Amino acid sequence: MADGPVLSAGCKNVVADAVTAILHAVGEDPTREGLQNTPARVARAYDELLIGYSIDPIALLNNALFDVTYSEMVIVTDIDFYSLCEHHMLPFIGKAHVAYIPDKKVVGLSKIPRIVEVFARRLQIQERMTRQIAELIDELLNPLGVGVVIDGLHMCMAMRGVSKANARMRTSALLGSFADKPKTRSEFMDHIGPVTRTLL
């Protein structure tokens, strides 16, 4: 296996060996046809799923900040994301809604989904990811306010434990005027609507 963006070739071999051990532990035969290449495939998959560790989010945005005279709310809704929960390493998926009120600077539109992607493609919990997105935008743009809301469907809750497949989790991070001004917060929440039910 070749070096990847997150895992070196040596690390991929370590992951592959661990997957082989898991297959043995659950009573499978890693040499049977359907599983022969599974350990290597899993190692390559983690290299892709965890690519957020290899990307500097500040560098990602530094060349996409623009001086603009605009002070109304900017909202990007329904940003799909896929992440792995750090507790069980099972997927959680959903949609992120991001808003900010500029103060002299705006960020290129495509960069907001990229910010979500950078933090989602790590071992995560939804609460921390929500805060990281808001704090990065706040740090780099110094806007009048930032609001981030994330709706998530967690496989660790849908597939195991309480097995509640229809449960959704909503988290929010509100900074500046989104935290201080109920009218601003209400406008943002009205724009994004109720918890997103269809996340797939």
C-alpha positions, 0 to 999 in steps of 0.5 A: 500500500502507498502513503496516503494523505493521512496514513503512511503505508506502514500505518495502513498495514497496522490498520489492515492487521488490526482488521484481520484480528477483528475478523478472526475475533468474530469468528470469520475467515479472513482468507475467504474470497469476500474478505481477502482484500477487506483489511486493505480496503478498510485501511484505504477507507480510513485514509479517505474518511479521516482526511480532515486531519491532513488539512489546515482549515486556516490555510484553506480560508486565507486566500478566500477572504474578500473585503466587501461592504455588506452587513446582512446575514449570509446563510448556507443551508443543507450542507451534507456531511459524513463523519465518524463518532469517536466513541464507536467509530460508527458513522454519523451523517447529516446537514449543517446550516451556517450563517454569519453577519459580515463586518468588512469581510466575506468568505468565498461561498464554496469555502463554507462547505469545505470548512464543514468537511474539514471538521467532519472528516475526523473522529468527532462528536457533533457538539464539538464539530458544531463549535469548531466550525463557528469558532473558525469562521469567527476567528478568521472573518471577525464578523458581527455574529456566527450561527451554526446548526447541525442536524445529525443521524447517529448510527451508534444510536440507530444500529445499537444500544437503544436502536432508535433509527428515527432519532435526530440530534440538533446542536447549535453554536451561536456567537456574537449577535446570534447569541446576543440578539433574539431577533437575529437568532430567530431569523436564522432559525426561521430560515433553516426550519425544523430539524431535518428529517431526511438526512440520506 
